[in-house]
Amino acid sequence: MQAPKHIVAIRFSAMGDVAMAVPVIKAVLQQYPHVHITFVSNAFHAPLFDNIERCDFYPAYTKAAHKGIRGIWKLYAGLKKQQHFDTVADIHSVLRSNLLRKFFRLAGVGNAVIDKGRAAKKFLTSKENKQLNQLPTSHERYATVFAKLGFPIDLTAENLIVAKEVFPAKLEGLIQRNKQLIGIAPFAQHIEKMYPLEKMKQLLLQLGERDDVQLLFFGAPGKEAGILEEWSNEIPCSFNVAGKISFKEELQLISQLTLMVSMDSANMHLASIYGVPVVSIWGATHPFAGFYGWRQDVINIVQADLFCRPCSVFGNKPCYRGDHACMQMISTDMLKHKIAMNL
């Protein structure tokens, strides 16, 4: 009988990247019943790992208690005090995770680290001599880290989708559960990844006329929530979720959706881990970079065929053309067609 193995897996941010780790962690634990994983990430992400058997979540407070070199040492000391670990899976490879991994290595704990494929991504996003090829997905890159540690996994295995959550009690009476629930997530971290808000609102006004759907708006508290609240007052059969429920409750609701409409953003990945179809809208970025939703059908990708795409991996560079054509070329009719295909 194999001795139990306890792995520390590290991925501090961003939310979408952490969500992409969920099916990989499930695969490791399902395919290696003697393995236990402690996942280290920003505290906010804890609900993503609820109910995953033999997976503990260890919160990192990188802007407070675990800030800087001393903070990472404190994080390491807390982990070491809690449990003996056999190895470390660094699926982030940033300064913080590299330092935490180094502390474990100095204590004799082996590790493996993700290869982000920066050179290939540079060719994918170059202005000249662009090499438009499908790169390994983040899921595959994460899986490779575990394979280096001696735990190769089958990502095509069944039962890697997270089961539906219970419906959030707070929303009973506000959500029309007899209708098809369409999540709408119109925002992204960078403007180059966002469909123009005026065009999105036009689309939603048309969708709101259907009597068989309810539109549910997702976004961050603050400015985004304010815009979505205004929309919910103008668009028929819609409800703004942003800023009104906890992250855990948001996941519960997402698991109940019929469809999610999202940018290349975290909500695509949150819906994907529950097997919810996603109509995803791509502008400056491209699915070939490896950040497409888990087991999403490529038929639901909406994008313009432009020589300049993708111009960046993360959408954090301004459009050098100056016209944001990658999004402007996507019509509301194109989106309505994709949405209708999934209803």
NUTI-479262 format. One record per residue (C-alpha): residue number from 1; residue in three letters; x, y, z. Coordinates in steps of 0.02 Angstrom, whole numbers. Each point is the difference from the previous one (the first is absolute). Last residue first. Example, Ala and Ser with C-alpha at 12.3 -4.5 7.8 and 13.67 -1.06 7.14 Angstrom:
BEGIN
NODE  seq  type       u       v       w
NODE    2   SER     684     -53     357
NODE    1   ALA     -69    -172      33
This chain:
BEGIN
NODE  seq  type       u       v       w
NODE  343   LEU   -1576    1389   -1272
NODE  342   ASN     182     -29     -53
NODE  341   MET     -18      38    -186
NODE  340   ALA    -100     156      43
NODE  339   ILE     152      72      91
NODE  338   LYS     112     -26    -150
NODE  337   HIS    -125      82    -116
NODE  336   LYS     -30     146     118
NODE  335   LEU     189      28       7
NODE  334   MET      19      10    -187
NODE  333   ASP    -153     113     -10
NODE  332   THR      80     117     129
NODE  331   SER     141      24    -123
NODE  330   ILE     183     -40      28
NODE  329   MET     104     116    -110
NODE  328   GLN      11     131     140
NODE  327   MET      84    -126     113
NODE  326   CYS     153     -42    -104
NODE  325   ALA     -10     173     -78
NODE  324   HIS      58      84     160
NODE  323   ASP      31     156    -107
NODE  322   GLY     172      61      56
NODE  321   ARG      99    -118    -109
NODE  320   TYR     124     -25     143
NODE  319   CYS    -142     -57     114
NODE  318   PRO      64      34     175
NODE  317   LYS      93    -143      89
NODE  316   ASN     -75     -94     148
NODE  315   GLY    -101    -125    -100
NODE  314   PHE      82    -148      90
NODE  313   VAL     101     -82    -138
NODE  312   SER      16     153    -110
NODE  311   CYS     -36      53    -180
NODE  310   PRO     -99    -156     -39
NODE  309   ARG     -55      40    -129
NODE  308   CYS      81     121    -122
NODE  307   PHE     -45     -97    -158
NODE  306   LEU    -185       7      44
NODE  305   ASP    -132    -137      -1
NODE  304   ALA    -127      68     123
NODE  303   GLN     -50    -101     153
NODE  302   VAL    -146     -91      79
NODE  301   ILE      43    -170      76
NODE  300   ASN    -152    -111      30
NODE  299   ILE      47    -124    -137
NODE  298   VAL     161     -33      97
NODE  297   ASP    -101    -105     122
NODE  296   GLN      58      32     179
NODE  295   ARG      90    -142      86
NODE  294   TRP      84     119     126
NODE  293   GLY     -10     179     -63
NODE  292   TYR     131      66    -121
NODE  291   PHE     162      69      70
NODE  290   GLY     126     -88    -110
NODE  289   ALA      70     142    -106
NODE  288   PHE     -97     -74    -146
NODE  287   PRO    -162      63      78
NODE  286   HIS      49     177     -56
NODE  285   THR      25     169      83
NODE  284   ALA     -32     174     -69
NODE  283   GLY    -184     -38     -28
NODE  282   TRP     -85    -162      52
NODE  281   ILE    -182     -24      48
NODE  280   SER     -47    -162      88
NODE  279   VAL    -168     -86     -15
NODE  278   VAL      17    -115     150
NODE  277   PRO     -84    -168      30
NODE  276   VAL     -15     -45     186
NODE  275   GLY     106    -153      42
NODE  274   TYR      22      52     182
NODE  273   ILE     187      36     -21
NODE  272   SER     -44      95    -159
NODE  271   ALA    -111     129      84
NODE  270   LEU     142      59     112
NODE  269   HIS     119      -3    -147
NODE  268   MET    -106     112    -112
NODE  267   ASN     -34     110     152
NODE  266   ALA     186      30      22
NODE  265   SER      22      91    -165
NODE  264   ASP      16     -21    -188
NODE  263   MET    -169      87     -12
NODE  262   SER    -157     -83      60
NODE  261   VAL    -173     -61     -45
NODE  260   MET     -48    -142     118
NODE  259   LEU    -135    -128     -39
NODE  258   THR    -132    -104      86
NODE  257   LEU      59      59     170
NODE  256   GLN     -17    -100     161
NODE  255   SER     188     -18      34
NODE  254   ILE      16     188     -21
NODE  253   LEU    -122      25     144
NODE  252   GLN      99    -107     123
NODE  251   LEU     160      84     -57
NODE  250   GLU     -75     170      35
NODE  249   GLU     -56     -61     171
NODE  248   LYS     179     -46      42
NODE  247   PHE      62     167     -66
NODE  246   SER    -123      88     114
NODE  245   ILE    -159      83     -61
NODE  244   LYS     -62     175     -43
NODE  243   GLY     152      85     -76
NODE  242   ALA     -35     -62    -175
NODE  241   VAL    -159    -105     -15
NODE  240   ASN     -99     119    -110
NODE  239   PHE    -166     -69     -60
NODE  238   SER     -78      -1    -173
NODE  237   CYS    -173     -32     -69
NODE  236   PRO     -13     161     -98
NODE  235   ILE     154     113     -14
NODE  234   GLU     -11     175      72
NODE  233   ASN      12     -24     188
NODE  232   SER     119    -147     -21
NODE  231   TRP     111     110    -106
NODE  230   GLU      17     130     137
NODE  229   GLU      47    -137     123
NODE  228   LEU     128     -64    -124
NODE  227   ILE      84     170     -10
NODE  226   GLY       7      16     189
NODE  225   ALA      65    -178      22
NODE  224   GLU     143      39    -119
NODE  223   LYS      44     159      94
NODE  222   GLY       1     -79     173
NODE  221   PRO     -19    -187      26
NODE  220   ALA      68    -109    -140
NODE  219   GLY    -107     -72    -138
NODE  218   PHE    -138    -122     -43
NODE  217   PHE    -169      43     -76
NODE  216   LEU    -139    -130      -5
NODE  215   LEU    -115       0    -151
NODE  214   GLN    -162     -96      16
NODE  213   VAL     -62    -104    -145
NODE  212   ASP    -161     -72     -73
NODE  211   ASP     -95     163     -31
NODE  210   ARG     127      68    -124
NODE  209   GLU       2     191      -5
NODE  208   GLY     150       4     115
NODE  207   LEU     106     -73    -138
NODE  206   GLN     -27     156    -105
NODE  205   LEU      42     120     141
NODE  204   LEU     149    -111      39
NODE  203   LEU      73      19    -174
NODE  202   GLN     -16     189       5
NODE  201   LYS      82       1     172
NODE  200   MET     146    -100     -70
NODE  199   LYS      18     122    -144
NODE  198   GLU       6     149     118
NODE  197   LEU     121     -95     113
NODE  196   PRO     126     -31    -138
NODE  195   TYR      57    -182      14
NODE  194   MET     141      -5     125
NODE  193   LYS     171     -83     -20
NODE  192   GLU      88     161     -52
NODE  191   ILE     -73      85     155
NODE  190   HIS     104    -107     119
NODE  189   GLN     -61     -89     157
NODE  188   ALA    -157     -58     -87
NODE  187   PHE    -182      53       2
NODE  186   PRO    -158     -57     -89
NODE  185   ALA     -42    -151     109
NODE  184   ILE    -177     -52     -49
NODE  183   GLY     -71    -158      76
NODE  182   ILE    -150     -72     -91
NODE  181   LEU    -131     -91     104
NODE  180   GLN    -129     -95    -100
NODE  179   LYS    -165      27      87
NODE  178   ASN     -90     -97     137
NODE  177   ARG     136      55     122
NODE  176   GLN     -58     180      -6
NODE  175   ILE     132      78     114
NODE  174   LEU     -58     127     128
NODE  173   GLY    -118    -112      99
NODE  172   GLU     143    -104      67
NODE  171   LEU     159     101     -20
NODE  170   LYS      59      -5     182
NODE  169   ALA     -25    -189       3
NODE  168   PRO     141     -26    -124
NODE  167   PHE     -44    -154    -105
NODE  166   VAL      98    -151      57
NODE  165   GLU     158     -30    -101
NODE  164   LYS       7     -98    -162
NODE  163   ALA     136    -133      -4
NODE  162   VAL     175      50     -54
NODE  161   ILE      53     -74    -167
NODE  160   LEU     147    -119      11
NODE  159   ASN    -115    -152      11
NODE  158   GLU      61     -79    -161
NODE  157   ALA     180     -13     -56
NODE  156   THR      65     102    -147
NODE  155   LEU     129      88     109
NODE  154   ASP      89    -165      34
NODE  153   ILE     133      32     131
NODE  152   PRO     187     -23      22
NODE  151   PHE      47       0     185
NODE  150   GLY     187     -23      19
NODE  149   LEU      47     177      50
NODE  148   LYS      37      44    -180
NODE  147   ALA    -175     -64     -43
NODE  146   PHE     -72     121     128
NODE  145   VAL      84     146     -89
NODE  144   THR     -58     -67    -169
NODE  143   ALA    -180       3      60
NODE  142   TYR      14     187      34
NODE  141   ARG      64      29    -176
NODE  140   GLU    -140    -107     -72
NODE  139   HIS    -132      97      97
NODE  138   SER      82     163     -53
NODE  137   THR     -23     -56    -179
NODE  136   PRO     145     -49    -112
NODE  135   LEU      17     119    -148
NODE  134   GLN    -113      -1    -153
NODE  133   ASN      94      80    -143
NODE  132   LEU      -3     173     -77
NODE  131   GLN     185      31     -27
NODE  130   LYS      12     187     -34
NODE  129   ASN     141      48    -118
NODE  128   GLU     -26     183      42
NODE  127   LYS    -109      79     134
NODE  126   SER      47    -132     130
NODE  125   THR    -137     -75     109
NODE  124   LEU      20    -186     -40
NODE  123   PHE     189      15     -15
NODE  122   LYS       9      74     176
NODE  121   LYS    -116    -137      63
NODE  120   ALA     122    -131     -66
NODE  119   ALA     144      82      94
NODE  118   ARG    -100      19     162
NODE  117   GLY     -47    -184      11
NODE  116   LYS     -61      14     179
NODE  115   ASP     102    -149      60
NODE  114   ILE     -74     -40     170
NODE  113   VAL     109     -49     147
NODE  112   ALA      46    -163      84
NODE  111   ASN      51     -29     180
NODE  110   GLY     102     -98     125
NODE  109   VAL      -6      29     188
NODE  108   GLY     173       2      82
NODE  107   ALA     -28     148     117
NODE  106   LEU      95     113    -121
NODE  105   ARG    -122     -60    -134
NODE  104   PHE    -150      53     104
NODE  103   PHE      72     175      21
NODE  102   LYS      38       6    -186
NODE  101   ARG    -180     -46     -45
NODE  100   LEU     -63     146     106
NODE   99   LEU     122     115     -90
NODE   98   ASN     -50     -63    -172
NODE   97   SER    -184      16      47
NODE   96   ARG      22     182      51
NODE   95   LEU     110      50    -148
NODE   94   VAL    -114     -82    -127
NODE   93   SER      -3    -179     -61
NODE   92   HIS    -187     -37      12
NODE   91   ILE     -28    -188      -6
NODE   90   ASP     129     -35     136
NODE   89   ALA     -28    -180      51
NODE   88   VAL      94     -36     162
NODE   87   THR      51    -168      75
NODE   86   ASP     -12    -113     151
NODE   85   PHE     -86     118     121
NODE   84   HIS      -8     -19     188
NODE   83   GLN    -148      99      67
NODE   82   GLN     -58     152      98
NODE   81   LYS     166      66      63
NODE   80   LYS      77     -10    -172
NODE   79   LEU    -145      95     -76
NODE   78   GLY       9     137     130
NODE   77   ALA     188      13     -18
NODE   76   TYR     -15      17    -188
NODE   75   LEU    -129     137      14
NODE   74   LYS     109      89     128
NODE   73   TRP     147     -14    -118
NODE   72   ILE    -112      71    -137
NODE   71   GLY     -41     146     114
NODE   70   ARG     181      32      42
NODE   69   ILE      42       7    -185
NODE   68   GLY    -142     119     -41
NODE   67   LYS    -183      -8      49
NODE   66   HIS     -66    -154      88
NODE   65   ALA     -90      86     144
NODE   64   ALA     -77     135    -109
NODE   63   LYS      -3      18    -190
NODE   62   THR      50    -180     -32
NODE   61   TYR    -127     -72     121
NODE   60   ALA      17    -184     -47
NODE   59   PRO    -138    -120      51
NODE   58   TYR      35    -187      15
NODE   57   PHE    -132    -108     -83
NODE   56   ASP      -7    -186      35
NODE   55   CYS     -33    -129    -134
NODE   54   ARG     -30    -179      51
NODE   53   GLU    -179       5     -68
NODE   52   ILE     -46     155     -98
NODE   51   ASN    -153      67      91
NODE   50   ASP      57     180       3
NODE   49   PHE     146      36    -114
NODE   48   LEU     -71     147     -97
NODE   47   PRO     -69      71     163
NODE   46   ALA     180      41      58
NODE   45   HIS      38     125    -138
NODE   44   PHE     -17     155     109
NODE   43   ALA     143     -60     110
NODE   42   ASN     128      21    -138
NODE   41   SER      75    -169     -40
NODE   40   VAL      84    -152      75
NODE   39   PHE     -78    -169     -42
NODE   38   THR      39    -140     121
NODE   37   ILE     -10    -164     -93
NODE   36   HIS     -18    -180      63
NODE   35   VAL      53    -151    -103
NODE   34   HIS     -38    -184      38
NODE   33   PRO    -151      -1    -116
NODE   32   TYR     107      47    -151
NODE   31   GLN    -115      11    -152
NODE   30   GLN    -140      91      91
NODE   29   LEU     117     116      94
NODE   28   VAL     104      46    -153
NODE   27   ALA    -154      24    -109
NODE   26   LYS     -88     110     129
NODE   25   ILE     155     110      11
NODE   24   VAL       1      16    -189
NODE   23   PRO    -186      38      -4
NODE   22   VAL      25     142     128
NODE   21   ALA     159      77     -72
NODE   20   MET     -95      97    -132
NODE   19   ALA     -92      90     141
NODE   18   VAL     168      62      65
NODE   17   ASP      43      69    -171
NODE   16   GLY    -169      86     -11
NODE   15   MET      19      76     173
NODE   14   ALA     174      69     -31
NODE   13   SER      91     -46     111
NODE   12   PHE      98     -87     140
NODE   11   ARG      29    -170     -78
NODE   10   ILE     100    -120     108
NODE    9   ALA     -31    -187      23
NODE    8   VAL      73     -80     157
NODE    7   ILE      -3    -188     -21
NODE    6   HIS     -24    -133     134
NODE    5   LYS      42    -177     -51
NODE    4   PRO     -68    -149      96
NODE    3   ALA     112    -154       0
NODE    2   GLN     -42    -123    -137
NODE    1   MET     -67    -170      50
